[in-house]
Amino acid sequence: MKKLSFLFALVGLLVCGAGHAADITLYYSPYCPHCHHARDFFVNKMVYEYPDLRVVQINVMDEANLPAFQEVLKKCEYDDGGVPVIVVGDKCFQGYADFMNQELRDAVEVDLSDADKKQAAENKKALEENPEDFKSKHSDRQNAITEYNAATAAAQAAMDEKKNSVASPVYFYALLIILVAALAFVLVRKDNKKKK
């Protein structure tokens, strides 16, 4: 019975994956000082604290991005178009002030494992102790910040659709079934040897 529950746990982990940091989407205006402060917090602190975090910035002053902004206002049930609007996973925030930093961190950590939370705390401490050294050692984290543009996103989506054919998920599930069957075979064989 233990082996069967282990097998189901393994399949669940393979299918669902491990928890990861909730990504951040920042809807901003280049003329908004609160937006700049929020961006500064994400760019200079959060992306270094959470190694898997991704931050997408969307300029609401770009007309092509207005439909995405209107959609998030509706989703978050905000009546006005004040910025910044920050979306962390499924949680929405409108406005920004320093007192929100821990609440934003908590929203990012919602699906993280205890080990990932511990790593984030260690990164935060190291960043506070020597920011320049920590940032230079982890300079690749600036790649976690991207600027969204609706026009280029549509073109990229068309390219991605061509790339991701129907066959990709079929191969994944076929491989998964083979691995589960092989594991079951090994466990049953081992169990039969113990009985003899």
MISE-304216 format. One line per 10 residues: number of its first residue (from 1); their letters; for each residue y, x, z of N, C-alpha, C. Coordinates in nm, 4 decimals. Example, Ala and Ser with C-alpha at 12.3 -4.5 7.8 and 13.67 -1.06 7.14 Angstrom:
<recs>
1 = as = -0.5690:1.3190:0.7800:-0.4500:1.2300:0.7800:-0.3300:1.3200:0.7800 ~ -0.2250:1.2850:0.7080:-0.1060:1.3670:0.7140:0.0030:1.2900:0.7870
</recs>
This chain:
<recs>
1 = mkklsflfal = -0.1191:0.0823:0.0000:0.0000:0.0000:0.0000:0.1256:0.0869:0.0000 ~ 0.1224:0.1976:0.0764:0.2373:0.2880:0.0809:0.2659:0.3457:-0.0569 ~ 0.1582:0.3751:-0.1286:0.1745:0.4341:-0.2612:0.2396:0.3354:-0.3567 ~ 0.2043:0.2104:-0.3448:0.2612:0.1078:-0.4312:0.4099:0.0905:-0.4025 ~ 0.4488:0.0891:-0.2747:0.5904:0.0745:-0.2422:0.6683:0.1985:-0.2858 ~ 0.6058:0.3168:-0.2773:0.6691:0.4391:-0.3264:0.6924:0.4289:-0.4765 ~ 0.5951:0.3762:-0.5478:0.6050:0.3607:-0.6921:0.7196:0.2668:-0.7286 ~ 0.7320:0.1542:-0.6579:0.8410:0.0602:-0.6849:0.9768:0.1224:-0.6516 ~ 0.9820:0.1988:-0.5454:1.1077:0.2650:-0.5096:1.1485:0.3651:-0.6171 ~ 1.0511:0.4397:-0.6688:1.0782:0.5361:-0.7743:1.1297:0.4665:-0.9001
11 = vgllvcgagh = 1.0643:0.3573:-0.9387:1.1080:0.2821:-1.0563:1.2483:0.2267:-1.0337 ~ 1.2749:0.1746:-0.9151:1.4081:0.1224:-0.8843:1.5142:0.2290:-0.8954 ~ 1.4855:0.3486:-0.8465:1.5803:0.4587:-0.8556:1.6046:0.4985:-1.0001 ~ 1.4983:0.5039:-1.0790:1.5132:0.5405:-1.2192:1.5935:0.4368:-1.2973 ~ 1.5685:0.3102:-1.2718:1.6362:0.2047:-1.3460:1.7800:0.1883:-1.2999 ~ 1.8005:0.1857:-1.1701:1.9343:0.1593:-1.1168:2.0187:0.2847:-1.1051 ~ 1.9557:0.3969:-1.0814:2.0312:0.5196:-1.0644:2.0823:0.5311:-0.9217 ~ 2.1382:0.6453:-0.8904:2.1958:0.6674:-0.7585:2.3399:0.6190:-0.7579 ~ 2.3954:0.5977:-0.6398:2.5335:0.5536:-0.6277:2.6290:0.6610:-0.6738 ~ 2.7426:0.6186:-0.7229:2.8440:0.7139:-0.7642:2.9808:0.6601:-0.7280
21 = aaditlyysp = 3.0790:0.7476:-0.7323:3.2150:0.7085:-0.6972:3.2646:0.6006:-0.7921 ~ 3.3321:0.5010:-0.7355:3.3934:0.3972:-0.8180:3.5092:0.4602:-0.8945 ~ 3.5181:0.4338:-1.0228:3.6259:0.4896:-1.1038:3.7566:0.4171:-1.0763 ~ 3.8664:0.4843:-1.1089:4.0003:0.4302:-1.0859:4.0684:0.4074:-1.2203 ~ 4.1301:0.2904:-1.2352:4.2163:0.2635:-1.3496:4.3553:0.2383:-1.2951 ~ 4.4515:0.3134:-1.3468:4.5899:0.3038:-1.3024:4.6746:0.2476:-1.4158 ~ 4.7276:0.1276:-1.3961:4.8213:0.0672:-1.4907:4.9601:0.1049:-1.4420 ~ 5.0364:0.1754:-1.5263:5.1625:0.2323:-1.4808:5.2720:0.2188:-1.5863 ~ 5.3934:0.2398:-1.5410:5.5085:0.2538:-1.6302:5.5647:0.3931:-1.6079 ~ 5.6041:0.4622:-1.7146:5.6598:0.5965:-1.6967:5.7920:0.5953:-1.6187
31 = ycphchhard = 5.8523:0.4787:-1.6027:5.9814:0.4674:-1.5348:5.9683:0.4247:-1.3892 ~ 5.8469:0.4095:-1.3398:5.8211:0.3571:-1.2055:5.7927:0.4720:-1.1085 ~ 5.8778:0.4915:-1.0060:5.8533:0.6011:-0.9114:5.7250:0.5837:-0.8300 ~ 5.6905:0.4592:-0.7944:5.5660:0.4371:-0.7184:5.4437:0.4737:-0.8031 ~ 5.4529:0.4491:-0.9331:5.3441:0.4865:-1.0242:5.3246:0.6375:-1.0250 ~ 5.4365:0.7105:-1.0255:5.4289:0.8571:-1.0249:5.3657:0.9079:-0.8955 ~ 5.3992:0.8445:-0.7837:5.3406:0.8853:-0.6555:5.1898:0.8572:-0.6530 ~ 5.1503:0.7407:-0.7046:5.0074:0.7074:-0.7108:4.9345:0.8072:-0.7998 ~ 4.9915:0.8330:-0.9163:4.9303:0.9285:-1.0097:4.9169:1.0659:-0.9440 ~ 5.0202:1.1088:-0.8739:5.0186:1.2383:-0.8060:4.9037:1.2444:-0.7046
41 = ffvnkmvyey = 4.8834:1.1373:-0.6299:4.7744:1.1325:-0.5321:4.6387:1.1432:-0.6007 ~ 4.6203:1.0704:-0.7100:4.4921:1.0739:-0.7806:4.4676:1.2099:-0.8451 ~ 4.5709:1.2637:-0.9102:4.5578:1.3874:-0.9874:4.5462:1.5108:-0.8980 ~ 4.6172:1.5112:-0.7871:4.6213:1.6309:-0.7029:4.5316:1.6254:-0.5802 ~ 4.4748:1.5094:-0.5512:4.3875:1.5003:-0.4344:4.2531:1.4361:-0.4675 ~ 4.2563:1.3104:-0.5098:4.1323:1.2333:-0.5258:4.0317:1.2976:-0.6215 ~ 4.0769:1.3441:-0.7371:3.9792:1.3999:-0.8327:3.9145:1.5270:-0.7800 ~ 3.9804:1.5944:-0.6866:3.9207:1.7137:-0.6261:3.8267:1.6773:-0.5122 ~ 3.8576:1.5708:-0.4411:3.7733:1.5292:-0.3292:3.6414:1.4690:-0.3766 ~ 3.6466:1.3941:-0.4864:3.5281:1.3226:-0.5361:3.4884:1.3801:-0.6724
51 = pdlrvvqinv = 3.3855:1.4643:-0.6767:3.3488:1.5347:-0.7999:3.3092:1.4454:-0.9171 ~ 3.2650:1.3219:-0.8921:3.2234:1.2338:-1.0011:3.3289:1.1301:-1.0387 ~ 3.4425:1.1336:-0.9732:3.5473:1.0339:-0.9954:3.6126:1.0515:-1.1326 ~ 3.6389:0.9398:-1.1982:3.7133:0.9375:-1.3240:3.8364:0.8507:-1.3038 ~ 3.9512:0.8966:-1.3569:4.0759:0.8218:-1.3479:4.1251:0.7950:-1.4897 ~ 4.1439:0.6672:-1.5204:4.1969:0.6275:-1.6505:4.3371:0.5723:-1.6270 ~ 4.4345:0.6269:-1.6996:4.5727:0.5831:-1.6872:4.6087:0.4995:-1.8097 ~ 4.6749:0.3861:-1.7861:4.7135:0.2974:-1.8956:4.8633:0.2696:-1.8840 ~ 4.9376:0.3153:-1.9827:5.0824:0.2958:-1.9877:5.1112:0.1537:-2.0345 ~ 5.1648:0.0694:-1.9454:5.1903:-0.0705:-1.9807:5.3143:-0.0858:-2.0677
61 = mdeanlpafq = 5.3909:0.0209:-2.0850:5.5077:0.0152:-2.1727:5.4673:0.0303:-2.3192 ~ 5.3460:0.0736:-2.3449:5.2920:0.0818:-2.4811:5.2437:-0.0587:-2.5180 ~ 5.3047:-0.1168:-2.6193:5.2750:-0.2550:-2.6570:5.1267:-0.2789:-2.6846 ~ 5.0603:-0.1792:-2.7390:4.9175:-0.1941:-2.7694:4.8345:-0.2120:-2.6421 ~ 4.8853:-0.1652:-2.5287:4.8121:-0.1734:-2.4024:4.8409:-0.3017:-2.3242 ~ 4.9365:-0.3826:-2.3702:4.9730:-0.5042:-2.2963:4.8575:-0.6032:-2.2796 ~ 4.7741:-0.6257:-2.3813:4.6612:-0.7186:-2.3585:4.5687:-0.6730:-2.2441 ~ 4.5432:-0.5440:-2.2348:4.4584:-0.4930:-2.1257:4.5270:-0.5153:-1.9910 ~ 4.6586:-0.4956:-1.9864:4.7331:-0.5166:-1.8624:4.7335:-0.6646:-1.8234 ~ 4.7561:-0.7510:-1.9204:4.7550:-0.8953:-1.8925:4.6171:-0.9411:-1.8438
71 = evlkkceydd = 4.5140:-0.8827:-1.9013:4.3772:-0.9168:-1.8601:4.3510:-0.8764:-1.7153 ~ 4.3977:-0.7571:-1.6759:4.3742:-0.7130:-1.5380:4.4592:-0.7941:-1.4405 ~ 4.5794:-0.8340:-1.4808:4.6607:-0.9185:-1.3931:4.5895:-1.0506:-1.3659 ~ 4.5285:-1.1054:-1.4704:4.4546:-1.2305:-1.4563:4.3307:-1.2090:-1.3671 ~ 4.2554:-1.1019:-1.3944:4.1344:-1.0712:-1.3171:4.1671:-1.0526:-1.1691 ~ 4.2767:-0.9839:-1.1414:4.3143:-0.9541:-1.0030:4.3937:-1.0679:-0.9384 ~ 4.4220:-1.1714:-1.0171:4.4966:-1.2884:-0.9697:4.6360:-1.2522:-0.9195 ~ 4.7051:-1.1646:-0.9956:4.8437:-1.1291:-0.9662:4.9342:-1.2119:-1.0555 ~ 5.0360:-1.2737:-0.9951:5.1270:-1.3600:-1.0701:5.2363:-1.2825:-1.1431 ~ 5.2741:-1.1673:-1.0878:5.3804:-1.0914:-1.1540:5.3237:-0.9659:-1.2189
81 = ggvpvivvgd = 5.4040:-0.9027:-1.3004:5.3593:-0.7842:-1.3734:5.4063:-0.6556:-1.3101 ~ 5.4188:-0.6553:-1.1766:5.4631:-0.5341:-1.1081:5.3607:-0.4228:-1.1188 ~ 5.4104:-0.3015:-1.1301:5.3248:-0.1835:-1.1375:5.3595:-0.0908:-1.0221 ~ 5.2692:-0.0047:-0.9839:5.1383:0.0151:-1.0428:5.0389:-0.0931:-1.0009 ~ 4.9424:-0.1145:-1.0883:4.8235:-0.1910:-1.0543:4.7098:-0.0904:-1.0587 ~ 4.6384:-0.0832:-0.9497:4.5296:0.0142:-0.9356:4.4000:-0.0640:-0.9190 ~ 4.3027:-0.0338:-1.0039:4.1721:-0.0986:-0.9943:4.0699:0.0089:-0.9601 ~ 4.0035:-0.0098:-0.8462:3.9001:0.0832:-0.8005:3.7712:0.0041:-0.7932 ~ 3.6818:0.0273:-0.8897:3.5605:-0.0530:-0.8960:3.5997:-0.1975:-0.9217 ~ 3.5699:-0.2860:-0.8276:3.6058:-0.4274:-0.8390:3.7255:-0.4650:-0.7527
91 = kcfqgyadfm = 3.7850:-0.3688:-0.6856:3.8953:-0.3967:-0.5932:4.0290:-0.3661:-0.6600 ~ 4.1261:-0.4557:-0.6403:4.2582:-0.4417:-0.7020:4.3644:-0.4129:-0.5959 ~ 4.4612:-0.3330:-0.6342:4.5768:-0.3020:-0.5504:4.7005:-0.3137:-0.6384 ~ 4.8076:-0.3727:-0.5859:4.9332:-0.3769:-0.6604:5.0377:-0.3066:-0.5755 ~ 5.1038:-0.2085:-0.6363:5.1984:-0.1262:-0.5642:5.1284:-0.0019:-0.5114 ~ 5.2081:0.0880:-0.4546:5.1502:0.2084:-0.3963:5.2446:0.2621:-0.2899 ~ 5.1863:0.3055:-0.1802:5.2550:0.3780:-0.0736:5.1511:0.4671:-0.0067 ~ 5.1976:0.5732:0.0581:5.1069:0.6698:0.1200:5.0104:0.6076:0.2200 ~ 5.0522:0.5003:0.2881:4.9635:0.4389:0.3876:4.8390:0.3789:0.3229 ~ 4.8369:0.3648:0.1900:4.7218:0.3077:0.1189:4.6136:0.4119:0.0882
101 = nqelrdavev = 4.6427:0.5385:0.1102:4.5507:0.6454:0.0677:4.4094:0.6284:0.1222 ~ 4.3967:0.5981:0.2513:4.2622:0.5841:0.3076:4.1915:0.4606:0.2522 ~ 4.2653:0.3538:0.2320:4.2050:0.2328:0.1752:4.1553:0.2591:0.0324 ~ 4.2298:0.3396:-0.0435:4.1854:0.3769:-0.1779:4.0608:0.4647:-0.1713 ~ 4.0584:0.5574:-0.0768:3.9391:0.6415:-0.0589:3.8183:0.5550:-0.0228 ~ 3.8388:0.4601:0.0683:3.7292:0.3721:0.1090:3.6752:0.2930:-0.0100 ~ 3.7639:0.2483:-0.0971:3.7205:0.1727:-0.2155:3.6405:0.2612:-0.3104 ~ 3.6787:0.3874:-0.3222:3.6053:0.4816:-0.4081:3.4672:0.5088:-0.3498 ~ 3.4573:0.5130:-0.2175:3.3324:0.5506:-0.1502:3.2333:0.4367:-0.1342 ~ 3.2665:0.3173:-0.1766:3.1859:0.1998:-0.1464:3.0378:0.2160:-0.1853
111 = dlsdadkkqa = 3.0077:0.2821:-0.2948:2.8688:0.2988:-0.3383:2.8161:0.4417:-0.3217 ~ 2.8905:0.5264:-0.2534:2.8475:0.6649:-0.2375:2.7418:0.6780:-0.1279 ~ 2.6539:0.7742:-0.1460:2.5546:0.8050:-0.0426:2.6255:0.8779:0.0715 ~ 2.5588:0.8877:0.1846:2.6162:0.9599:0.2985:2.6411:1.1061:0.2632 ~ 2.5512:1.1648:0.1851:2.5681:1.3048:0.1448:2.6928:1.3216:0.0573 ~ 2.7164:1.2263:-0.0341:2.8347:1.2339:-0.1195:2.9628:1.2144:-0.0385 ~ 2.9578:1.1263:0.0608:3.0744:1.1055:0.1478:3.1029:1.2323:0.2288 ~ 2.9964:1.2961:0.2745:3.0131:1.4202:0.3511:3.0737:1.5286:0.2616 ~ 3.0255:1.5364:0.1368:3.0797:1.6346:0.0429:3.2277:1.6077:0.0162 ~ 3.2650:1.4808:0.0025:3.4051:1.4448:-0.0200:3.4916:1.4864:0.0991
121 = aenkkaleen = 3.4415:1.4662:0.2199:3.5158:1.5055:0.3402:3.5332:1.6575:0.3456 ~ 3.4273:1.7304:0.3093:3.4362:1.8771:0.3059:3.5352:1.9223:0.1991 ~ 3.5323:1.8578:0.0831:3.6272:1.8922:-0.0237:3.7709:1.8650:0.0205 ~ 3.7918:1.7527:0.0877:3.9256:1.7161:0.1360:3.9767:1.8219:0.2329 ~ 3.8896:1.8629:0.3252:3.9287:1.9649:0.4238:3.9616:2.0975:0.3550 ~ 3.8766:2.1397:0.2620:3.9006:2.2659:0.1906:4.0289:2.2578:0.1082 ~ 4.0549:2.1425:0.0488:4.1768:2.1230:-0.0309:4.3006:2.1302:0.0575 ~ 4.2935:2.0728:0.1771:4.4076:2.0772:0.2699:4.4320:2.2177:0.3226 ~ 4.3232:2.2947:0.3445:4.3372:2.4297:0.3992:4.3972:2.5271:0.2990 ~ 4.3540:2.5196:0.1740:4.4049:2.6126:0.0730:4.4065:2.5433:-0.0628
131 = pedfkskhsd = 4.5091:2.4618:-0.0888:4.5104:2.3788:-0.2098:4.5020:2.4591:-0.3408 ~ 4.5779:2.5660:-0.3493:4.5811:2.6423:-0.4749:4.4457:2.7055:-0.5055 ~ 4.3829:2.7630:-0.4042:4.2524:2.8258:-0.4236:4.1476:2.7222:-0.4631 ~ 4.1455:2.6089:-0.3908:4.0466:2.5042:-0.4193:4.0671:2.4491:-0.5606 ~ 4.1920:2.4239:-0.5982:4.2202:2.3690:-0.7312:4.1837:2.4674:-0.8416 ~ 4.2079:2.5960:-0.8185:4.1738:2.6939:-0.9224:4.0221:2.7056:-0.9394 ~ 3.9472:2.6923:-0.8304:3.8010:2.6976:-0.8385:3.7427:2.5721:-0.9037 ~ 3.8174:2.4631:-0.9001:3.7697:2.3359:-0.9550:3.8660:2.2833:-1.0615 ~ 3.9175:2.3731:-1.1436:4.0170:2.3349:-1.2447:3.9616:2.2354:-1.3472 ~ 3.8306:2.2329:-1.3647:3.7691:2.1384:-1.4582:3.7897:1.9934:-1.4163
141 = rqnaiteyna = 3.8246:1.9691:-1.2913:3.8445:1.8324:-1.2431:3.9617:1.7628:-1.3121 ~ 4.0527:1.8393:-1.3696:4.1629:1.7764:-1.4426:4.1120:1.7022:-1.5664 ~ 3.9915:1.7356:-1.6119:3.9310:1.6636:-1.7241:3.8877:1.5229:-1.6849 ~ 3.8883:1.4938:-1.5563:3.8488:1.3615:-1.5074:3.9599:1.2588:-1.5284 ~ 4.0762:1.3052:-1.5709:4.1917:1.2165:-1.5889:4.2149:1.1972:-1.7380 ~ 4.2126:1.0719:-1.7812:4.2352:1.0432:-1.9222:4.3432:0.9380:-1.9378 ~ 4.4073:0.9420:-2.0500:4.5102:0.8444:-2.0854:4.4492:0.7475:-2.1852 ~ 4.4550:0.6205:-2.1538:4.3999:0.5167:-2.2409:4.5045:0.4764:-2.3438 ~ 4.4586:0.4599:-2.4667:4.5438:0.4092:-2.5734:4.4613:0.3062:-2.6489 ~ 4.5092:0.1833:-2.6542:4.4323:0.0729:-2.7136:4.3962:0.0993:-2.8593
151 = ataaaqaamd = 4.4872:0.1589:-2.9347:4.4611:0.1830:-3.0772:4.3466:0.2825:-3.0957 ~ 4.3495:0.3926:-3.0221:4.2425:0.4917:-3.0367:4.1130:0.4422:-2.9725 ~ 4.1243:0.3586:-2.8698:4.0043:0.3047:-2.8048:3.9257:0.2152:-2.9004 ~ 3.9961:0.1371:-2.9833:3.9267:0.0507:-3.0792:3.8499:0.1350:-3.1806 ~ 3.9129:0.2406:-3.2289:3.8460:0.3291:-3.3247:3.7261:0.3981:-3.2596 ~ 3.7429:0.4417:-3.1341:3.6337:0.5082:-3.0625:3.5182:0.4116:-3.0376 ~ 3.5492:0.2867:-3.0061:3.4444:0.1866:-2.9816:3.3616:0.1644:-3.1075 ~ 3.4273:0.1626:-3.2235:3.3547:0.1453:-3.3495:3.2615:0.2639:-3.3735 ~ 3.3092:0.3848:-3.3432:3.2263:0.5041:-3.3611:3.1086:0.5027:-3.2624 ~ 3.1349:0.4631:-3.1383:3.0294:0.4581:-3.0373:2.9222:0.3562:-3.0737
161 = ekknsvaspv = 2.9635:0.2460:-3.1322:2.8685:0.1419:-3.1708:2.7720:0.1947:-3.2766 ~ 2.8233:0.2728:-3.3698:2.7364:0.3320:-3.4716:2.6400:0.4310:-3.4091 ~ 2.6913:0.5105:-3.3120:2.6091:0.6133:-3.2480:2.4958:0.5534:-3.1666 ~ 2.5268:0.4515:-3.0914:2.4274:0.3917:-3.0013:2.3492:0.2841:-3.0750 ~ 2.2450:0.3253:-3.1375:2.1623:0.2295:-3.2098:2.0735:0.1542:-3.1110 ~ 2.0050:0.0551:-3.1609:1.9152:-0.0250:-3.0783:1.7992:0.0602:-3.0275 ~ 1.7671:0.1661:-3.0983:1.6511:0.2472:-3.0632:1.6679:0.3198:-2.9297 ~ 1.7889:0.3565:-2.8917:1.8096:0.4332:-2.7686:1.7512:0.3654:-2.6456 ~ 1.7826:0.2383:-2.6175:1.7221:0.1750:-2.4999:1.5703:0.1619:-2.5116 ~ 1.5207:0.1429:-2.6330:1.3760:0.1299:-2.6525:1.3066:0.2590:-2.6113
171 = yfyalliilv = 1.3617:0.3735:-2.6538:1.3027:0.5017:-2.6175:1.3083:0.5233:-2.4662 ~ 1.4187:0.4854:-2.4035:1.4325:0.5020:-2.2586:1.3248:0.4231:-2.1851 ~ 1.3102:0.2954:-2.2200:1.2121:0.2127:-2.1494:1.0686:0.2529:-2.1827 ~ 1.0456:0.2995:-2.3037:0.9123:0.3474:-2.3386:0.8777:0.4699:-2.2541 ~ 0.9729:0.5610:-2.2409:0.9516:0.6798:-2.1587:0.9320:0.6412:-2.0123 ~ 1.0086:0.5452:-1.9656:0.9959:0.4995:-1.8281:0.8570:0.4406:-1.8021 ~ 0.8069:0.3607:-1.8936:0.6740:0.3006:-1.8793:0.5662:0.4086:-1.8780 ~ 0.5793:0.5063:-1.9651:0.4828:0.6161:-1.9693:0.4829:0.6933:-1.8378 ~ 0.6017:0.7221:-1.7839:0.6105:0.7957:-1.6574:0.5496:0.7169:-1.5417 ~ 0.5778:0.5876:-1.5363:0.5223:0.5035:-1.4303:0.3705:0.4968:-1.4430
181 = aalafvlvrk = 0.3203:0.4806:-1.5652:0.1757:0.4749:-1.5866:0.1101:0.6070:-1.5457 ~ 0.1733:0.7198:-1.5826:0.1183:0.8505:-1.5469:0.1159:0.8683:-1.3951 ~ 0.2235:0.8261:-1.3287:0.2293:0.8370:-1.1833:0.1217:0.7494:-1.1189 ~ 0.1046:0.6283:-1.1678:0.0027:0.5384:-1.1145:-0.1363:0.5989:-1.1349 ~ -0.1601:0.6562:-1.2520:-0.2893:0.7192:-1.2810:-0.3168:0.8327:-1.1829 ~ -0.2181:0.9171:-1.1585:-0.2352:1.0305:-1.0675:-0.2619:0.9805:-0.9258 ~ -0.1888:0.8790:-0.8826:-0.2074:0.8266:-0.7470:-0.3450:0.7625:-0.7298 ~ -0.3883:0.6862:-0.8293:-0.5197:0.6216:-0.8218:-0.6296:0.7276:-0.8238 ~ -0.6165:0.8256:-0.9092:-0.7166:0.9319:-0.9198:-0.7259:1.0079:-0.7880 ~ -0.6115:1.0395:-0.7295:-0.6096:1.1111:-0.6032:-0.6744:1.0273:-0.4928
191 = dnkkkk = -0.6480:0.8974:-0.4943:-0.7051:0.8054:-0.3956:-0.8579:0.7983:-0.4131 ~ -0.9055:0.7953:-0.5359:-1.0503:0.7906:-0.5629:-1.1194:0.9189:-0.5159 ~ -1.0527:1.0336:-0.5317:-1.1121:1.1591:-0.4875:-1.1261:1.1625:-0.3352 ~ -1.0285:1.1040:-0.2660:-1.0339:1.1007:-0.1195:-1.1499:1.0139:-0.0712 ~ -1.1809:0.9060:-0.1432:-1.2873:0.8148:-0.1051:-1.4254:0.8794:-0.1213 ~ -1.4401:0.9702:-0.2155:-1.5698:1.0363:-0.2410:-1.5959:1.1384:-0.1403
</recs>
